[in-house]
Amino acid sequence: MKKYLPCIAGVLLGLCFLAASVPVLFNLIKPPPLPEGTPAWYFMAAFGPTGYIKFVKVFEFVGGILVMIPRLRNIGLLLLGPVIVNIIAFHFFVDDWHHLINPMMIVIVLCALYLLGKARAKFAGLLN
């Protein structure tokens, strides 16, 4: 079982990001309206029309696919790492930090930290 844990974590992490990126990239759903005048509304009003959200969703999509493939998992983690930090920063600084405590965010953070811990020797070369 311990041998399959990185694969399970990679697939879970990849599916979370695919589930978040595919509907936005292919215009399958309309995002729910944010309360007007809130910091989150201003944030999305600035980034929505510029195409920045689609740019980030492409990284989520590609990173989600790559993290599910064992051989390419570390490249996927390199793509998803800044996205995860941005999600945490958005909820902490712009939105309500209580939104960080939801099942999907917990799965994302735990899986990413576990996979990063498993590959720490390979990532250590980036810091030298």
N, CA, C and O atoms as CSV, one atom per row, in Angstrom:
chain,resi,resn,atom,element,x,y,z
A,1,MET,N,N,0.822,-1.198,0.000
A,1,MET,CA,C,0.000,0.000,0.000
A,1,MET,C,C,0.866,1.262,0.000
A,1,MET,O,O,0.551,2.243,-0.673
A,2,LYS,N,N,1.964,1.222,0.766
A,2,LYS,CA,C,2.834,2.386,0.850
A,2,LYS,C,C,3.436,2.727,-0.511
A,2,LYS,O,O,3.757,3.883,-0.790
A,3,LYS,N,N,3.583,1.712,-1.347
A,3,LYS,CA,C,4.146,1.899,-2.673
A,3,LYS,C,C,3.181,2.671,-3.590
A,3,LYS,O,O,3.617,3.382,-4.494
A,4,TYR,N,N,1.887,2.528,-3.355
A,4,TYR,CA,C,0.888,3.164,-4.206
A,4,TYR,C,C,0.446,4.535,-3.702
A,4,TYR,O,O,-0.279,5.242,-4.402
A,5,LEU,N,N,0.868,4.919,-2.504
A,5,LEU,CA,C,0.432,6.184,-1.921
A,5,LEU,C,C,0.813,7.406,-2.763
A,5,LEU,O,O,-0.021,8.299,-2.915
A,6,PRO,N,N,2.039,7.493,-3.323
A,6,PRO,CA,C,2.340,8.643,-4.190
A,6,PRO,C,C,1.456,8.700,-5.438
A,6,PRO,O,O,1.090,9.785,-5.889
A,7,CYS,N,N,1.117,7.551,-5.988
A,7,CYS,CA,C,0.238,7.534,-7.166
A,7,CYS,C,C,-1.166,8.016,-6.809
A,7,CYS,O,O,-1.784,8.772,-7.558
A,8,ILE,N,N,-1.659,7.568,-5.656
A,8,ILE,CA,C,-2.987,7.993,-5.207
A,8,ILE,C,C,-2.993,9.495,-4.943
A,8,ILE,O,O,-3.929,10.187,-5.343
A,9,ALA,N,N,-1.966,10.005,-4.277
A,9,ALA,CA,C,-1.879,11.438,-3.993
A,9,ALA,C,C,-1.767,12.244,-5.287
A,9,ALA,O,O,-2.379,13.305,-5.411
A,10,GLY,N,N,-0.990,11.746,-6.249
A,10,GLY,CA,C,-0.846,12.441,-7.525
A,10,GLY,C,C,-2.144,12.497,-8.301
A,10,GLY,O,O,-2.481,13.529,-8.881
A,11,VAL,N,N,-2.874,11.393,-8.315
A,11,VAL,CA,C,-4.153,11.363,-9.029
A,11,VAL,C,C,-5.166,12.270,-8.340
A,11,VAL,O,O,-5.892,13.001,-9.014
A,12,LEU,N,N,-5.228,12.238,-7.010
A,12,LEU,CA,C,-6.150,13.121,-6.281
A,12,LEU,C,C,-5.840,14.590,-6.538
A,12,LEU,O,O,-6.742,15.384,-6.805
A,13,LEU,N,N,-4.568,14.944,-6.458
A,13,LEU,CA,C,-4.165,16.323,-6.692
A,13,LEU,C,C,-4.483,16.737,-8.131
A,13,LEU,O,O,-5.007,17.825,-8.368
A,14,GLY,N,N,-4.167,15.872,-9.074
A,14,GLY,CA,C,-4.459,16.166,-10.474
A,14,GLY,C,C,-5.941,16.314,-10.748
A,14,GLY,O,O,-6.349,17.212,-11.485
A,15,LEU,N,N,-6.754,15.443,-10.164
A,15,LEU,CA,C,-8.198,15.524,-10.379
A,15,LEU,C,C,-8.788,16.793,-9.766
A,15,LEU,O,O,-9.706,17.389,-10.330
A,16,CYS,N,N,-8.264,17.203,-8.621
A,16,CYS,CA,C,-8.735,18.463,-8.011
A,16,CYS,C,C,-8.494,19.640,-8.956
A,16,CYS,O,O,-9.377,20.476,-9.151
A,17,PHE,N,N,-7.308,19.703,-9.537
A,17,PHE,CA,C,-7.004,20.825,-10.418
A,17,PHE,C,C,-7.710,20.707,-11.762
A,17,PHE,O,O,-8.084,21.722,-12.349
A,18,LEU,N,N,-7.898,19.496,-12.259
A,18,LEU,CA,C,-8.662,19.336,-13.494
A,18,LEU,C,C,-10.116,19.735,-13.281
A,18,LEU,O,O,-10.723,20.372,-14.142
A,19,ALA,N,N,-10.677,19.356,-12.122
A,19,ALA,CA,C,-12.063,19.711,-11.829
A,19,ALA,C,C,-12.244,21.216,-11.702
A,19,ALA,O,O,-13.329,21.732,-11.969
A,20,ALA,N,N,-11.195,21.925,-11.299
A,20,ALA,CA,C,-11.286,23.380,-11.157
A,20,ALA,C,C,-10.984,24.110,-12.462
A,20,ALA,O,O,-11.458,25.230,-12.657
A,21,SER,N,N,-10.217,23.511,-13.349
A,21,SER,CA,C,-9.803,24.231,-14.555
A,21,SER,C,C,-10.659,23.940,-15.784
A,21,SER,O,O,-10.917,24.844,-16.579
A,22,VAL,N,N,-11.097,22.717,-15.953
A,22,VAL,CA,C,-11.845,22.351,-17.167
A,22,VAL,C,C,-13.123,23.179,-17.337
A,22,VAL,O,O,-13.361,23.683,-18.434
A,23,PRO,N,N,-13.958,23.341,-16.301
A,23,PRO,CA,C,-15.176,24.146,-16.510
A,23,PRO,C,C,-14.898,25.591,-16.906
A,23,PRO,O,O,-15.668,26.176,-17.667
A,24,VAL,N,N,-13.826,26.169,-16.411
A,24,VAL,CA,C,-13.510,27.565,-16.748
A,24,VAL,C,C,-12.920,27.653,-18.149
A,24,VAL,O,O,-13.287,28.534,-18.926
A,25,LEU,N,N,-12.005,26.740,-18.474
A,25,LEU,CA,C,-11.354,26.794,-19.792
A,25,LEU,C,C,-12.324,26.552,-20.933
A,25,LEU,O,O,-12.207,27.170,-21.991
A,26,PHE,N,N,-13.276,25.662,-20.726
A,26,PHE,CA,C,-14.207,25.314,-21.798
A,26,PHE,C,C,-15.574,25.973,-21.631
A,26,PHE,O,O,-16.539,25.582,-22.288
A,27,ASN,N,N,-15.658,26.970,-20.755
A,27,ASN,CA,C,-16.889,27.735,-20.525
A,27,ASN,C,C,-18.097,26.832,-20.264
A,27,ASN,O,O,-19.172,27.056,-20.819
A,28,LEU,N,N,-17.921,25.817,-19.424
A,28,LEU,CA,C,-19.000,24.884,-19.118
A,28,LEU,C,C,-19.948,25.415,-18.050
A,28,LEU,O,O,-21.127,25.062,-18.029
A,29,ILE,N,N,-19.437,26.256,-17.172
A,29,ILE,CA,C,-20.283,26.847,-16.132
A,29,ILE,C,C,-20.004,28.338,-16.062
A,29,ILE,O,O,-18.936,28.814,-16.445
A,30,LYS,N,N,-20.991,29.052,-15.565
A,30,LYS,CA,C,-20.797,30.478,-15.326
A,30,LYS,C,C,-20.426,30.649,-13.863
A,30,LYS,O,O,-21.118,30.131,-12.987
A,31,PRO,N,N,-19.331,31.376,-13.582
A,31,PRO,CA,C,-18.933,31.542,-12.182
A,31,PRO,C,C,-20.017,32.264,-11.390
A,31,PRO,O,O,-20.699,33.141,-11.920
A,32,PRO,N,N,-20.173,31.897,-10.129
A,32,PRO,CA,C,-21.195,32.564,-9.322
A,32,PRO,C,C,-20.810,34.033,-9.095
A,32,PRO,O,O,-19.631,34.356,-8.951
A,33,PRO,N,N,-21.800,34.904,-9.066
A,33,PRO,CA,C,-21.477,36.321,-8.860
A,33,PRO,C,C,-20.987,36.572,-7.437
A,33,PRO,O,O,-21.518,36.024,-6.471
A,34,LEU,N,N,-19.968,37.408,-7.335
A,34,LEU,CA,C,-19.443,37.789,-6.032
A,34,LEU,C,C,-20.187,39.030,-5.541
A,34,LEU,O,O,-20.649,39.836,-6.349
A,35,PRO,N,N,-20.304,39.186,-4.236
A,35,PRO,CA,C,-20.949,40.400,-3.717
A,35,PRO,C,C,-20.188,41.651,-4.167
A,35,PRO,O,O,-18.980,41.768,-3.961
A,36,GLU,N,N,-20.907,42.564,-4.772
A,36,GLU,CA,C,-20.279,43.763,-5.329
A,36,GLU,C,C,-19.682,44.636,-4.222
A,36,GLU,O,O,-20.283,44.831,-3.165
A,37,GLY,N,N,-18.489,45.152,-4.497
A,37,GLY,CA,C,-17.817,46.034,-3.562
A,37,GLY,C,C,-16.886,45.331,-2.590
A,37,GLY,O,O,-16.187,45.990,-1.820
A,38,THR,N,N,-16.865,44.002,-2.613
A,38,THR,CA,C,-15.963,43.268,-1.723
A,38,THR,C,C,-14.572,43.204,-2.351
A,38,THR,O,O,-14.436,43.374,-3.563
A,39,PRO,N,N,-13.542,42.963,-1.548
A,39,PRO,CA,C,-12.195,42.840,-2.134
A,39,PRO,C,C,-12.108,41.727,-3.179
A,39,PRO,O,O,-11.407,41.881,-4.179
A,40,ALA,N,N,-12.804,40.612,-2.966
A,40,ALA,CA,C,-12.783,39.524,-3.947
A,40,ALA,C,C,-13.416,39.972,-5.263
A,40,ALA,O,O,-12.958,39.578,-6.336
A,41,TRP,N,N,-14.459,40.789,-5.190
A,41,TRP,CA,C,-15.107,41.292,-6.398
A,41,TRP,C,C,-14.149,42.181,-7.187
A,41,TRP,O,O,-14.050,42.063,-8.409
A,42,TYR,N,N,-13.440,43.075,-6.481
A,42,TYR,CA,C,-12.463,43.936,-7.152
A,42,TYR,C,C,-11.332,43.108,-7.765
A,42,TYR,O,O,-10.870,43.402,-8.867
A,43,PHE,N,N,-10.893,42.082,-7.055
A,43,PHE,CA,C,-9.823,41.212,-7.549
A,43,PHE,C,C,-10.248,40.538,-8.844
A,43,PHE,O,O,-9.515,40.558,-9.833
A,44,MET,N,N,-11.434,39.941,-8.834
A,44,MET,CA,C,-11.915,39.238,-10.027
A,44,MET,C,C,-12.287,40.217,-11.145
A,44,MET,O,O,-12.166,39.885,-12.324
A,45,ALA,N,N,-12.733,41.409,-10.784
A,45,ALA,CA,C,-13.051,42.412,-11.807
A,45,ALA,C,C,-11.789,42.854,-12.541
A,45,ALA,O,O,-11.841,43.222,-13.714
A,46,ALA,N,N,-10.656,42.815,-11.844
A,46,ALA,CA,C,-9.394,43.199,-12.479
A,46,ALA,C,C,-8.830,42.059,-13.323
A,46,ALA,O,O,-8.313,42.292,-14.416
A,47,PHE,N,N,-8.928,40.838,-12.824
A,47,PHE,CA,C,-8.273,39.723,-13.516
A,47,PHE,C,C,-9.167,38.987,-14.503
A,47,PHE,O,O,-8.655,38.348,-15.422
A,48,GLY,N,N,-10.460,39.053,-14.349
A,48,GLY,CA,C,-11.366,38.332,-15.240
A,48,GLY,C,C,-11.291,38.780,-16.686
A,48,GLY,O,O,-10.984,37.970,-17.560
A,49,PRO,N,N,-11.564,40.056,-16.966
A,49,PRO,CA,C,-11.574,40.525,-18.361
A,49,PRO,C,C,-10.206,40.517,-19.042
A,49,PRO,O,O,-10.137,40.499,-20.271
A,50,THR,N,N,-9.126,40.530,-18.278
A,50,THR,CA,C,-7.795,40.604,-18.879
A,50,THR,C,C,-7.318,39.267,-19.431
A,50,THR,O,O,-6.368,39.232,-20.212
A,51,GLY,N,N,-7.952,38.175,-19.045
A,51,GLY,CA,C,-7.515,36.862,-19.493
A,51,GLY,C,C,-6.548,36.196,-18.536
A,51,GLY,O,O,-6.071,35.093,-18.803
A,52,TYR,N,N,-6.253,36.854,-17.420
A,52,TYR,CA,C,-5.312,36.292,-16.446
A,52,TYR,C,C,-5.844,35.005,-15.831
A,52,TYR,O,O,-5.079,34.074,-15.578
A,53,ILE,N,N,-7.146,34.947,-15.591
A,53,ILE,CA,C,-7.745,33.747,-14.988
A,53,ILE,C,C,-7.563,32.553,-15.930
A,53,ILE,O,O,-7.215,31.461,-15.480
A,54,LYS,N,N,-7.794,32.748,-17.212
A,54,LYS,CA,C,-7.605,31.649,-18.180
A,54,LYS,C,C,-6.138,31.224,-18.233
A,54,LYS,O,O,-5.834,30.039,-18.369
A,55,PHE,N,N,-5.237,32.189,-18.127
A,55,PHE,CA,C,-3.805,31.895,-18.107
A,55,PHE,C,C,-3.467,30.987,-16.931
A,55,PHE,O,O,-2.743,30.006,-17.102
A,56,VAL,N,N,-3.976,31.294,-15.748
A,56,VAL,CA,C,-3.728,30.476,-14.566
A,56,VAL,C,C,-4.398,29.110,-14.713
A,56,VAL,O,O,-3.838,28.095,-14.300
A,57,LYS,N,N,-5.585,29.084,-15.296
A,57,LYS,CA,C,-6.301,27.810,-15.472
A,57,LYS,C,C,-5.565,26.881,-16.440
A,57,LYS,O,O,-5.657,25.661,-16.303
A,58,VAL,N,N,-4.844,27.430,-17.405
A,58,VAL,CA,C,-4.025,26.594,-18.292
A,58,VAL,C,C,-2.925,25.914,-17.482
A,58,VAL,O,O,-2.656,24.729,-17.678
A,59,PHE,N,N,-2.289,26.651,-16.577
A,59,PHE,CA,C,-1.272,26.057,-15.710
A,59,PHE,C,C,-1.884,24.995,-14.807
A,59,PHE,O,O,-1.269,23.954,-14.577
A,60,GLU,N,N,-3.091,25.244,-14.291
A,60,GLU,CA,C,-3.769,24.248,-13.462
A,60,GLU,C,C,-4.064,22.991,-14.274
A,60,GLU,O,O,-3.874,21.877,-13.785
A,61,PHE,N,N,-4.523,23.162,-15.502
A,61,PHE,CA,C,-4.870,22.031,-16.357
A,61,PHE,C,C,-3.638,21.192,-16.703
A,61,PHE,O,O,-3.638,19.972,-16.538
A,62,VAL,N,N,-2.597,21.858,-17.180
A,62,VAL,CA,C,-1.373,21.143,-17.569
A,62,VAL,C,C,-0.706,20.527,-16.337
A,62,VAL,O,O,-0.279,19.373,-16.380
A,63,GLY,N,N,-0.615,21.277,-15.253
A,63,GLY,CA,C,-0.032,20.749,-14.020
A,63,GLY,C,C,-0.827,19.593,-13.458
A,63,GLY,O,O,-0.248,18.637,-12.941
A,64,GLY,N,N,-2.156,19.662,-13.551
A,64,GLY,CA,C,-3.005,18.574,-13.079
A,64,GLY,C,C,-2.785,17.286,-13.854
A,64,GLY,O,O,-2.778,16.198,-13.280
A,65,ILE,N,N,-2.604,17.416,-15.162
A,65,ILE,CA,C,-2.336,16.227,-15.981
A,65,ILE,C,C,-0.942,15.679,-15.680
A,65,ILE,O,O,-0.768,14.471,-15.517
A,66,LEU,N,N,0.051,16.572,-15.608
A,66,LEU,CA,C,1.428,16.121,-15.391
A,66,LEU,C,C,1.630,15.482,-14.018
A,66,LEU,O,O,2.403,14.532,-13.892
A,67,VAL,N,N,0.949,15.986,-12.991
A,67,VAL,CA,C,1.144,15.447,-11.648
A,67,VAL,C,C,0.534,14.033,-11.522
A,67,VAL,O,O,0.884,13.287,-10.608
A,68,MET,N,N,-0.362,13.677,-12.426
A,68,MET,CA,C,-0.943,12.331,-12.398
A,68,MET,C,C,-0.046,11.293,-13.062
A,68,MET,O,O,-0.236,10.094,-12.859
A,69,ILE,N,N,0.926,11.737,-13.850
A,69,ILE,CA,C,1.849,10.833,-14.528
A,69,ILE,C,C,3.107,10.727,-13.672
A,69,ILE,O,O,3.810,11.724,-13.503
A,70,PRO,N,N,3.412,9.548,-13.126
A,70,PRO,CA,C,4.537,9.432,-12.186
A,70,PRO,C,C,5.862,9.990,-12.701
A,70,PRO,O,O,6.597,10.625,-11.943
A,71,ARG,N,N,6.171,9.770,-13.943
A,71,ARG,CA,C,7.447,10.226,-14.481
A,71,ARG,C,C,7.515,11.754,-14.587
A,71,ARG,O,O,8.601,12.329,-14.512
A,72,LEU,N,N,6.372,12.412,-14.759
A,72,LEU,CA,C,6.317,13.857,-14.942
A,72,LEU,C,C,5.781,14.586,-13.717
A,72,LEU,O,O,5.507,15.784,-13.778
A,73,ARG,N,N,5.629,13.877,-12.614
A,73,ARG,CA,C,5.009,14.427,-11.406
A,73,ARG,C,C,5.738,15.662,-10.884
A,73,ARG,O,O,5.097,16.627,-10.468
A,74,ASN,N,N,7.058,15.642,-10.902
A,74,ASN,CA,C,7.818,16.779,-10.359
A,74,ASN,C,C,7.648,18.035,-11.211
A,74,ASN,O,O,7.618,19.142,-10.672
A,75,ILE,N,N,7.539,17.885,-12.512
A,75,ILE,CA,C,7.282,19.039,-13.376
A,75,ILE,C,C,5.890,19.587,-13.085
A,75,ILE,O,O,5.692,20.801,-13.046
A,76,GLY,N,N,4.924,18.690,-12.882
A,76,GLY,CA,C,3.581,19.120,-12.507
A,76,GLY,C,C,3.564,19.861,-11.184
A,76,GLY,O,O,2.849,20.851,-11.031
A,77,LEU,N,N,4.359,19.380,-10.217
A,77,LEU,CA,C,4.443,20.076,-8.931
A,77,LEU,C,C,5.069,21.457,-9.084
A,77,LEU,O,O,4.677,22.396,-8.391
A,78,LEU,N,N,6.044,21.586,-9.989
A,78,LEU,CA,C,6.647,22.898,-10.237
A,78,LEU,C,C,5.633,23.873,-10.842
A,78,LEU,O,O,5.681,25.071,-10.560
A,79,LEU,N,N,4.729,23.370,-11.660
A,79,LEU,CA,C,3.698,24.228,-12.241
A,79,LEU,C,C,2.607,24.558,-11.220
A,79,LEU,O,O,2.104,25.681,-11.185
A,80,LEU,N,N,2.246,23.582,-10.397
A,80,LEU,CA,C,1.143,23.778,-9.455
A,80,LEU,C,C,1.546,24.492,-8.176
A,80,LEU,O,O,0.694,25.074,-7.505
A,81,GLY,N,N,2.819,24.462,-7.827
A,81,GLY,CA,C,3.271,25.092,-6.591
A,81,GLY,C,C,2.895,26.564,-6.490
A,81,GLY,O,O,2.274,26.963,-5.505
A,82,PRO,N,N,3.251,27.385,-7.477
A,82,PRO,CA,C,2.866,28.801,-7.407
A,82,PRO,C,C,1.347,29.009,-7.429
A,82,PRO,O,O,0.840,29.955,-6.827
A,83,VAL,N,N,0.631,28.131,-8.116
A,83,VAL,CA,C,-0.830,28.245,-8.154
A,83,VAL,C,C,-1.411,27.984,-6.763
A,83,VAL,O,O,-2.312,28.694,-6.316
A,84,ILE,N,N,-0.888,26.959,-6.083
A,84,ILE,CA,C,-1.362,26.641,-4.734
A,84,ILE,C,C,-1.061,27.791,-3.779
A,84,ILE,O,O,-1.907,28.167,-2.966
A,85,VAL,N,N,0.144,28.349,-3.878
A,85,VAL,CA,C,0.497,29.487,-3.022
A,85,VAL,C,C,-0.415,30.674,-3.320
A,85,VAL,O,O,-0.822,31.382,-2.398
A,86,ASN,N,N,-0.744,30.904,-4.590
A,86,ASN,CA,C,-1.635,31.995,-4.968
A,86,ASN,C,C,-3.047,31.777,-4.428
A,86,ASN,O,O,-3.690,32.729,-3.986
A,87,ILE,N,N,-3.532,30.550,-4.456
A,87,ILE,CA,C,-4.860,30.249,-3.917
A,87,ILE,C,C,-4.892,30.532,-2.417
A,87,ILE,O,O,-5.829,31.151,-1.912
A,88,ILE,N,N,-3.856,30.070,-1.710
A,88,ILE,CA,C,-3.789,30.304,-0.266
A,88,ILE,C,C,-3.695,31.799,0.032
A,88,ILE,O,O,-4.366,32.293,0.938
A,89,ALA,N,N,-2.866,32.524,-0.725
A,89,ALA,CA,C,-2.716,33.967,-0.515
A,89,ALA,C,C,-4.025,34.701,-0.812
A,89,ALA,O,O,-4.380,35.636,-0.094
A,90,PHE,N,N,-4.740,34.295,-1.851
A,90,PHE,CA,C,-6.023,34.932,-2.167
A,90,PHE,C,C,-7.000,34.784,-1.010
A,90,PHE,O,O,-7.624,35.757,-0.585
A,91,HIS,N,N,-7.131,33.565,-0.503
A,91,HIS,CA,C,-8.085,33.346,0.582
A,91,HIS,C,C,-7.631,33.985,1.889
A,91,HIS,O,O,-8.460,34.365,2.715
A,92,PHE,N,N,-6.340,34.102,2.076
A,92,PHE,CA,C,-5.840,34.680,3.318
A,92,PHE,C,C,-5.905,36.210,3.298
A,92,PHE,O,O,-6.305,36.824,4.288
A,93,PHE,N,N,-5.514,36.828,2.180
A,93,PHE,CA,C,-5.420,38.281,2.128
A,93,PHE,C,C,-6.636,38.969,1.517
A,93,PHE,O,O,-7.005,40.059,1.955
A,94,VAL,N,N,-7.263,38.362,0.524
A,94,VAL,CA,C,-8.351,39.020,-0.194
A,94,VAL,C,C,-9.711,38.544,0.300
A,94,VAL,O,O,-10.576,39.354,0.634
A,95,ASP,N,N,-9.894,37.256,0.344
A,95,ASP,CA,C,-11.163,36.665,0.742
A,95,ASP,C,C,-11.114,36.333,2.230
A,95,ASP,O,O,-10.167,36.705,2.922
A,96,ASP,N,N,-12.111,35.650,2.708
A,96,ASP,CA,C,-12.156,35.234,4.110
A,96,ASP,C,C,-11.261,34.011,4.305
A,96,ASP,O,O,-11.394,33.030,3.572
A,97,TRP,N,N,-10.352,34.053,5.281
A,97,TRP,CA,C,-9.412,32.953,5.490
A,97,TRP,C,C,-10.119,31.683,5.935
A,97,TRP,O,O,-9.533,30.602,5.869
A,98,HIS,N,N,-11.357,31.785,6.385
A,98,HIS,CA,C,-12.108,30.585,6.775
A,98,HIS,C,C,-12.389,29.684,5.568
A,98,HIS,O,O,-12.650,28.493,5.734
A,99,HIS,N,N,-12.339,30.239,4.368
A,99,HIS,CA,C,-12.564,29.432,3.164
A,99,HIS,C,C,-11.400,28.492,2.875
A,99,HIS,O,O,-11.512,27.597,2.038
A,100,LEU,N,N,-10.285,28.696,3.567
A,100,LEU,CA,C,-9.162,27.768,3.406
A,100,LEU,C,C,-9.462,26.414,4.037
A,100,LEU,O,O,-8.860,25.404,3.673
A,101,ILE,N,N,-10.387,26.400,4.975
A,101,ILE,CA,C,-10.714,25.155,5.680
A,101,ILE,C,C,-11.918,24.518,4.997
A,101,ILE,O,O,-13.036,24.571,5.510
A,102,ASN,N,N,-11.680,23.915,3.837
A,102,ASN,CA,C,-12.700,23.135,3.151
A,102,ASN,C,C,-12.042,21.862,2.636
A,102,ASN,O,O,-10.822,21.822,2.479
A,103,PRO,N,N,-12.818,20.835,2.373
A,103,PRO,CA,C,-12.224,19.529,2.018
A,103,PRO,C,C,-11.304,19.578,0.797
A,103,PRO,O,O,-10.246,18.948,0.801
A,104,MET,N,N,-11.688,20.310,-0.237
A,104,MET,CA,C,-10.860,20.328,-1.452
A,104,MET,C,C,-9.510,21.000,-1.190
A,104,MET,O,O,-8.477,20.534,-1.671
A,105,MET,N,N,-9.521,22.082,-0.437
A,105,MET,CA,C,-8.266,22.784,-0.139
A,105,MET,C,C,-7.373,21.939,0.752
A,105,MET,O,O,-6.154,21.933,0.582
A,106,ILE,N,N,-7.963,21.232,1.693
A,106,ILE,CA,C,-7.183,20.359,2.574
A,106,ILE,C,C,-6.541,19.235,1.765
A,106,ILE,O,O,-5.371,18.914,1.972
A,107,VAL,N,N,-7.301,18.632,0.843
A,107,VAL,CA,C,-6.762,17.566,-0.007
A,107,VAL,C,C,-5.624,18.106,-0.866
A,107,VAL,O,O,-4.592,17.451,-1.009
A,108,ILE,N,N,-5.802,19.290,-1.438
A,108,ILE,CA,C,-4.770,19.876,-2.298
A,108,ILE,C,C,-3.481,20.113,-1.513
A,108,ILE,O,O,-2.402,19.724,-1.959
A,109,VAL,N,N,-3.589,20.739,-0.365
A,109,VAL,CA,C,-2.392,21.066,0.413
A,109,VAL,C,C,-1.708,19.795,0.921
A,109,VAL,O,O,-0.487,19.672,0.829
A,110,LEU,N,N,-2.482,18.856,1.452
A,110,LEU,CA,C,-1.881,17.624,1.979
A,110,LEU,C,C,-1.213,16.797,0.882
A,110,LEU,O,O,-0.098,16.310,1.068
A,111,CYS,N,N,-1.881,16.636,-0.255
A,111,CYS,CA,C,-1.295,15.861,-1.354
A,111,CYS,C,C,-0.042,16.540,-1.900
A,111,CYS,O,O,0.959,15.875,-2.167
A,112,ALA,N,N,-0.092,17.863,-2.065
A,112,ALA,CA,C,1.072,18.585,-2.595
A,112,ALA,C,C,2.250,18.497,-1.632
A,112,ALA,O,O,3.383,18.270,-2.056
A,113,LEU,N,N,1.991,18.677,-0.338
A,113,LEU,CA,C,3.079,18.581,0.639
A,113,LEU,C,C,3.640,17.167,0.722
A,113,LEU,O,O,4.850,16.987,0.858
A,114,TYR,N,N,2.770,16.160,0.640
A,114,TYR,CA,C,3.247,14.776,0.667
A,114,TYR,C,C,4.126,14.482,-0.541
A,114,TYR,O,O,5.210,13.915,-0.403
A,115,LEU,N,N,3.655,14.872,-1.734
A,115,LEU,CA,C,4.439,14.608,-2.947
A,115,LEU,C,C,5.741,15.406,-2.953
A,115,LEU,O,O,6.773,14.917,-3.411
A,116,LEU,N,N,5.687,16.617,-2.449
A,116,LEU,CA,C,6.904,17.424,-2.347
A,116,LEU,C,C,7.888,16.790,-1.367
A,116,LEU,O,O,9.095,16.789,-1.606
A,117,GLY,N,N,7.375,16.260,-0.279
A,117,GLY,CA,C,8.235,15.580,0.692
A,117,GLY,C,C,8.861,14.319,0.117
A,117,GLY,O,O,10.023,14.019,0.393
A,118,LYS,N,N,8.093,13.575,-0.687
A,118,LYS,CA,C,8.624,12.359,-1.306
A,118,LYS,C,C,9.723,12.677,-2.315
A,118,LYS,O,O,10.639,11.878,-2.508
A,119,ALA,N,N,9.636,13.835,-2.957
A,119,ALA,CA,C,10.602,14.194,-4.006
A,119,ALA,C,C,11.573,15.274,-3.536
A,119,ALA,O,O,12.198,15.940,-4.362
A,120,ARG,N,N,11.708,15.456,-2.228
A,120,ARG,CA,C,12.543,16.547,-1.716
A,120,ARG,C,C,13.994,16.444,-2.155
A,120,ARG,O,O,14.657,17.466,-2.334
A,121,ALA,N,N,14.497,15.234,-2.330
A,121,ALA,CA,C,15.890,15.074,-2.762
A,121,ALA,C,C,16.071,15.605,-4.197
A,121,ALA,O,O,17.108,16.185,-4.519
A,122,LYS,N,N,15.065,15.403,-5.047
A,122,LYS,CA,C,15.167,15.895,-6.413
A,122,LYS,C,C,15.003,17.413,-6.472
A,122,LYS,O,O,15.622,18.076,-7.305
A,123,PHE,N,N,14.168,17.961,-5.589
A,123,PHE,CA,C,13.985,19.409,-5.572
A,123,PHE,C,C,15.122,20.126,-4.876
A,123,PHE,O,O,15.299,21.328,-5.073
A,124,ALA,N,N,15.896,19.423,-4.070
A,124,ALA,CA,C,17.006,20.057,-3.356
A,124,ALA,C,C,18.040,20.602,-4.327
A,124,ALA,O,O,18.731,21.571,-4.012
A,125,GLY,N,N,18.156,19.997,-5.498
A,125,GLY,CA,C,19.083,20.475,-6.510
A,125,GLY,C,C,18.727,21.853,-7.037
A,125,GLY,O,O,19.597,22.567,-7.537
A,126,LEU,N,N,17.458,22.239,-6.931
A,126,LEU,CA,C,17.052,23.583,-7.386
A,126,LEU,C,C,17.545,24.667,-6.449
A,126,LEU,O,O,17.681,25.823,-6.849
A,127,LEU,N,N,17.813,24.302,-5.203
A,127,LEU,CA,C,18.224,25.293,-4.205
A,127,LEU,C,C,19.731,25.466,-4.125
A,127,LEU,O,O,20.209,26.394,-3.471
A,128,ASN,N,N,20.472,24.612,-4.762
A,128,ASN,CA,C,21.948,24.718,-4.705
A,128,ASN,C,C,22.462,25.700,-5.734
A,128,ASN,O,O,23.670,25.916,-5.832
